[in-house]
Amino acid sequence: MPNAVISGTGMYVPDNIVTNDDLVSQYGIDTNHDWIVKRTGIEARRFAPEGIGSADLAVPACEQAIEDAGLQKKDIDMILFATLSPEHCFPGSGVYLQEKLGMPEAGHFCPAMDIRNQCSGFLYGLGTAASMVKAGAVKNVLVVGGETHSAALDLSTRGRAVASLFGDAAGAVVVSASDDESRGIRTWKLGADGRYADVLAQRVWDVRKRPFIPVDENGVGQVQPEMMWAQMDGRLVFKNAVERMIMGLMEVCWKEGITMNDIDVFAFHQANLRINQYVAQQLNVPEEKLLQNIHKFGNTTAATIPTLLAEAQREGRLERGMKVATVAFGSGFTWGAALIDW
Ligand SMILES: CC(C)(COP(=O)(O)OP(=O)(O)OC[C@H]1O[C@@H](n2cnc3c(N)ncnc32)[C@H](O)[C@@H]1OP(=O)(O)O)[C@@H](O)C(=O)NCCC(=O)NCCS
């Protein structure tokens, strides 16, 4: 059975930096820097310009990851695109990315699949890719997390509790087959609790209704604010996030027969610095072992973990031989954790 390793990483964020103060001065939101930093650790986020979607953000991240893996686009056997902000209802972002990478023009028609697991999407993708590689079905899988939140945030005081948290970014890894036994994606554990599906959701439409979006007398769709924008019970999310993240990390360590002390680097999903600090504290993990980028990018959902890995690799914080633990929790509720020998 081949081993599944992360052979390359890449990331991309749009240029436009939106600070907490900008939320007040540019968007007129009744908030302030100290409130946001105290509760979340977020100081700024990036917003993509109009006309740019999640697949656009993913292109440079994927090109970087493919190059870093020492591969070419034609070597990619499959694309797994994790996003909650696809360009359209359908098709998914994966096919747009495949086209933007120039694959069809080059006669390369690799499958492209979207993963709809929000903040856990990247880890659902990583587990799927590793399973397929280990099964011998594919050799190189591009796993990408990309989000364009800025288009779908209620950037007003009404929406401040959600709008102040999210940013745009893309991160990618290549998962490859390898005979090298010293490294690899060792174990992963995914979970979901659908009882909480409505606690963090952006509904937009409801296909149980006829029509699925209310229409006015001229047949023009009218989406009410509570359907259009993401809704969240922040405290319930916070409580469940810490419990599930702690449990997920303990489960993967237990499965591999190691302790938290054996792990060199932790790549936690970046939803809230306070969540991550609490999880680390409960597990006796020193903060220096945590990779963090929430302060500058906010919560970039499926992109948080691959951007952390790409940044850490470039900064020399990730070296061959290190043990990496990663964990995520989000809408669904869904969660996942994985252990990687880098
Ligand atoms: C969102 C979160 C920071 C809110 O913090 P909180 O302490 O729970 O705050 P609450 O939602 O109870 O709101 C407290 C008050 O602050 C206000 N508030 C919310 N967002 C605000 C903002 N950006 N600026 C200023 N005030 C804000 C609320 O309107 C509320 O005012 P009220 O008491 O007059 O009604 C926190 O719940 C959280 O981080 N939860 C996890 C969210 C998350 O990680 N989501 C993504 C998961 S993948």
The ligand as an SDF file (V2000), in Angstrom:
LIG
                    3D

 48 50  0  0  0  0  0  0  0  0999 V2000
  -18.7760   35.7040   17.8180 C   0  0  0  0  0  0  0  0  0  0  0  0
  -18.2230   35.9160   19.2060 C   0  0  0  0  0  0  0  0  0  0  0  0
  -16.8730   36.6200   19.1140 C   0  0  0  0  0  0  0  0  0  0  0  0
  -19.1840   36.8010   19.9690 C   0  0  0  0  0  0  0  0  0  0  0  0
  -18.7170   37.0120   21.2820 O   0  0  0  0  0  0  0  0  0  0  0  0
  -19.7510   36.9470   22.5150 P   0  0  0  0  0  0  0  0  0  0  0  0
  -19.0130   37.3560   23.7040 O   0  0  0  0  0  0  0  0  0  0  0  0
  -20.3650   35.5800   22.4680 O   0  0  0  0  0  0  0  0  0  0  0  0
  -20.7500   38.0790   22.1310 O   0  0  0  0  0  0  0  0  0  0  0  0
  -22.3230   37.9880   21.9090 P   0  0  0  0  0  0  0  0  0  0  0  0
  -22.6110   37.3550   20.5790 O   0  0  0  0  0  0  0  0  0  0  0  0
  -22.9760   37.3950   23.1210 O   0  0  0  0  0  0  0  0  0  0  0  0
  -22.6620   39.5000   21.8220 O   0  0  0  0  0  0  0  0  0  0  0  0
  -22.4470   40.3710   22.9250 C   0  0  0  0  0  0  0  0  0  0  0  0
  -22.7800   41.7700   22.4850 C   0  0  0  0  0  0  0  0  0  0  0  0
  -21.7610   42.2280   21.5720 O   0  0  0  0  0  0  0  0  0  0  0  0
  -22.3670   42.7290   20.3870 C   0  0  0  0  0  0  0  0  0  0  0  0
  -21.4890   42.4850   19.2580 N   0  0  0  0  0  0  0  0  0  0  0  0
  -21.4590   41.4120   18.4340 C   0  0  0  0  0  0  0  0  0  0  0  0
  -20.4990   41.5810   17.5150 N   0  0  0  0  0  0  0  0  0  0  0  0
  -19.9250   42.7650   17.7390 C   0  0  0  0  0  0  0  0  0  0  0  0
  -18.8820   43.4810   17.1310 C   0  0  0  0  0  0  0  0  0  0  0  0
  -18.2280   43.0040   16.0550 N   0  0  0  0  0  0  0  0  0  0  0  0
  -18.5270   44.6670   17.6510 N   0  0  0  0  0  0  0  0  0  0  0  0
  -19.1650   45.1580   18.7230 C   0  0  0  0  0  0  0  0  0  0  0  0
  -20.1780   44.5320   19.3520 N   0  0  0  0  0  0  0  0  0  0  0  0
  -20.5540   43.3440   18.8650 C   0  0  0  0  0  0  0  0  0  0  0  0
  -23.6530   41.9580   20.2750 C   0  0  0  0  0  0  0  0  0  0  0  0
  -24.5820   42.6690   19.4660 O   0  0  0  0  0  0  0  0  0  0  0  0
  -24.0820   41.8800   21.7160 C   0  0  0  0  0  0  0  0  0  0  0  0
  -24.6850   43.0930   22.0760 O   0  0  0  0  0  0  0  0  0  0  0  0
  -25.9680   43.1090   23.0350 P   0  0  0  0  0  0  0  0  0  0  0  0
  -25.4970   42.4810   24.3250 O   0  0  0  0  0  0  0  0  0  0  0  0
  -26.2940   44.5500   23.1470 O   0  0  0  0  0  0  0  0  0  0  0  0
  -26.9970   42.2910   22.3320 O   0  0  0  0  0  0  0  0  0  0  0  0
  -18.0450   34.5860   19.9630 C   0  0  0  0  0  0  0  0  0  0  0  0
  -19.2810   34.0640   20.3400 O   0  0  0  0  0  0  0  0  0  0  0  0
  -17.3220   33.5880   19.1300 C   0  0  0  0  0  0  0  0  0  0  0  0
  -16.1980   33.7890   18.7170 O   0  0  0  0  0  0  0  0  0  0  0  0
  -17.9370   32.4250   18.8930 N   0  0  0  0  0  0  0  0  0  0  0  0
  -17.3880   31.4430   18.0030 C   0  0  0  0  0  0  0  0  0  0  0  0
  -17.6800   31.8740   16.6220 C   0  0  0  0  0  0  0  0  0  0  0  0
  -16.9100   31.1290   15.5950 C   0  0  0  0  0  0  0  0  0  0  0  0
  -15.8160   30.7180   15.8360 O   0  0  0  0  0  0  0  0  0  0  0  0
  -17.5140   30.9550   14.4380 N   0  0  0  0  0  0  0  0  0  0  0  0
  -16.9210   30.2990   13.3420 C   0  0  0  0  0  0  0  0  0  0  0  0
  -16.8870   28.8420   13.6260 C   0  0  0  0  0  0  0  0  0  0  0  0
  -16.1060   27.9910   12.3900 S   0  0  0  0  0  0  0  0  0  0  0  0
  1  2  1  0
  2  3  1  0
  2  4  1  0
  2 36  1  0
  4  5  1  0
  5  6  1  0
  6  7  2  0
  6  8  1  0
  6  9  1  0
  9 10  1  0
 10 11  2  0
 10 12  1  0
 10 13  1  0
 13 14  1  0
 14 15  1  0
 15 16  1  0
 15 30  1  0
 16 17  1  0
 17 18  1  0
 17 28  1  0
 18 19  1  0
 18 27  1  0
 19 20  2  0
 20 21  1  0
 21 22  1  0
 21 27  2  0
 22 23  1  0
 22 24  2  0
 24 25  1  0
 25 26  2  0
 26 27  1  0
 28 29  1  0
 28 30  1  0
 30 31  1  0
 31 32  1  0
 32 33  2  0
 32 34  1  0
 32 35  1  0
 36 37  1  0
 36 38  1  0
 38 39  2  0
 38 40  1  0
 40 41  1  0
 41 42  1  0
 42 43  1  0
 43 44  2  0
 43 45  1  0
 45 46  1  0
 46 47  1  0
 47 48  1  0
M  END
$$$$
